[in-house]
């Protein structure tokens, strides 16, 4: 099935995550092209991943394949699936909520792929800490207190 379209579901859990399996009825060949919808807004992250199991089958590991966040285009993840190519409606770094990107998934006859959505919102203190991490050698408590007070 060429070009099945998938989106991350709305956030329904208290932890801010929702998991969706990519439907096997639409994915059955060894390689399948699918279309993924970009996240809708700022503060949202959607990841595409698969699972690998230990030899004894008792443990499983998440293997990331791609992500879309804050309304941006899908991008590949480092590691095993770093060779995946996401082809997007507009191949730029602009925020494009609701637009789509296509990707050809591999080994779809032997493995399941999942989309998981996350929603987050930073407090003013967390936002300030992030700013200082990027612009200095890190924040101390006094810097965060001053920045948070100034923001209010």
C-alpha positions in Angstrom: 0.0 0.0 0.0 1.8 3.1 -1.2 1.4 6.3 0.6 -0.7 5.4 3.7 -1.0 8.6 5.8 -0.4 8.5 9.6 -0.5 11.2 12.3 0.3 11.2 16.0 -2.9 10.8 18.0 -4.0 13.5 20.4 -2.6 13.4 23.9 -4.9 11.4 26.1 -2.7 10.3 29.1 -1.6 12.2 32.1 2.0 11.6 31.2 1.5 13.5 27.9 2.3 10.5 25.7 0.1 8.6 23.3 1.2 5.6 21.2 -0.1 4.6 17.8 0.9 1.5 15.8 1.2 2.0 12.1 -1.6 -0.3 10.7 -0.2 -3.6 9.3 -3.1 -3.7 6.7 -1.6 -0.6 5.1 2.0 -1.8 5.6 2.8 -5.3 4.3 5.7 -5.3 1.9 9.4 -5.4 2.7 9.7 -1.7 2.0 6.6 0.5 2.3 6.3 4.3 1.6 4.2 6.1 4.2 3.3 9.7 4.7 3.6 11.3 8.1 1.8 14.5 9.2 4.0 17.1 11.0 3.2 17.9 14.6 0.5 20.5 15.0 2.0 23.1 17.4 4.8 24.3 19.6 5.4 22.0 22.6 4.6 18.8 20.7 6.9 16.0 19.7 6.1 13.0 17.6 8.6 10.1 17.3 8.6 7.3 14.8 10.3 4.1 16.2 10.4 0.4 16.1 11.3 -2.2 18.7 14.0 -4.8 18.9 13.9 -7.8 21.3 16.7 -9.5 23.2 17.7 -13.0 22.1 15.7 -14.5 25.0 12.7 -12.3 24.1 12.4 -11.0 27.7 13.6 -7.4 27.0 12.8 -5.0 24.3 14.5 -1.8 23.1 13.2 1.3 21.4 15.0 2.1 18.1 14.2 5.7 17.0 13.7 6.3 13.2 12.5 9.9 13.0 10.8 12.8 14.7 8.7 15.9 14.1 8.6 18.6 16.8 7.1 22.1 17.3 5.3 21.9 13.9 8.5 21.2 12.0 9.2 18.7 9.2 10.1 15.1 10.0 13.8 14.4 10.3 15.7 11.2 10.7 17.2 9.9 13.9 20.8 8.9 14.5 21.6 5.2 14.6 20.3 2.2 12.8 17.7 4.2 10.8 19.9 7.2 10.0 19.7 6.3 6.3 16.0 7.0 6.1 15.2 9.9 3.8 12.1 12.1 4.7 10.8 14.0 1.6 8.6 16.9 2.7 6.1 19.1 1.0 8.4 22.1 1.7 12.0 21.1 2.3 13.1 24.0 4.5 13.5 24.7 8.2 10.3 26.7 8.6 7.5 25.6 10.9 5.0 23.7 8.9 2.3 22.3 11.2 -0.1 19.9 9.5 2.0 19.5 6.4 3.3 16.0 5.5 6.6 14.2 4.8 7.0 10.8 3.0 9.5 8.1 4.0 10.1 4.5 2.9 10.2 2.2 5.9 12.3 -0.9 5.7 11.7 -4.5 6.9 8.0 -3.7 7.3 7.2 -7.4 6.6 9.1 -8.3 9.8 8.8 -5.3 12.2 6.1 -3.0 13.5 6.6 0.8 13.5 5.0 3.1 16.0 4.3 6.8 16.5 4.3 8.3 20.0 3.3 11.8 20.8 4.5 13.9 23.6 3.3 17.2 24.9 5.3 19.5 27.1 5.2 23.0 28.4 8.1 24.7 30.0 7.7 26.7 33.2 9.4 30.2 33.2 12.2 28.8 35.3 12.8 25.9 32.9 12.7 28.2 29.9 15.3 30.5 31.7 17.5 27.5 32.5 17.4 26.4 28.8 18.4 29.9 27.7 21.4 30.0 30.1 22.5 26.5 29.0 22.7 27.7 25.4 24.2 31.2 26.0 26.6 30.7 29.0 28.3 27.9 30.8 25.0 27.1 32.6 22.7 28.6 35.1 23.1 28.9 38.8 20.2 29.4 41.2 20.6 33.1 41.5 20.6 33.6 37.7 17.3 31.6 37.5 15.7 33.4 40.3 16.6 36.8 38.7 15.4 35.8 35.2 12.2 34.2 36.5 11.4 37.3 38.6 12.1 39.6 35.6 9.9 37.5 33.3 6.9 37.9 35.7 
